Amino acid sequence: VATMEASVINNYSNSISDVVILGRIPAQGNKKIDAETELGSTFTTPLSTGIGLAGAEASNYKIYYSDNANASKDLNDSANGLGETPTTASKSYLIVFNENYEMDSGDKIDFEYDISLPENLEPNNDTYGMYKVYYTNNSEIGSVEETKNSAIIGMTTGAGPELEANLSSTIDTIREGQYVKMKVDVKNIGEVDATGVTVPFAS
């Protein structure tokens, strides 16, 4: 189990309101929020706890979850499948603050959730998540809708050799009792040297 931790801090000299946080749980096939760029996740990390949030009263927000790895923040879009119950299949989350809630200058919101790491992962596998904050900046010149993206965070199993093997012979038809000479071509397509490579054959 691993814990994903995140924070939102109001660094403006004024308050912000209409705060919405849309996040991606590390999962295969997920993309950057509001973009078509793949995050590069090759495996999924099932959600093992709901999101815990500190820095705001529970009455000021609601948390939603979706099995859609690329859900948007639109609660009215049925394709997003947003609901208030987290499951191991949840791949996106949405934290929506009440209309009357404001983050004053210097206020900080922390949230976290636990994910399960699959067993027996091979090398050269990665998974990534991120979140995006939507808000209204209540500046002196007026209220302006703005967004901020988090850094992309993730995990990797590390680099390792990747071997491809191709078995072939020069004979198309093999008769009963005939001996056939087989050829095995092994290629390392990974970025790390492979040592002690053997090719076992069943007799």
Beta strands, then each sheet from edge to edge (+ up, - down):
strand 1: 2-9
strand 2: 16-24
strand 3: 52-54
strand 4: 61-66
strand 5: 92-97
strand 6: 102-103
strand 7: 108-115
strand 8: 126-139
strand 9: 142-149
strand 10: 153-156
strand 11: 163-169
strand 12: 182-188
sheet 1: 1+ 7- 3+
sheet 2: 4+ 5- 2+ 6-
sheet 3: 4+ 5- 2+ 8- 9+
sheet 4: 4+ 5- 2+ 8- 10+
sheet 5: 11+ 12-
end
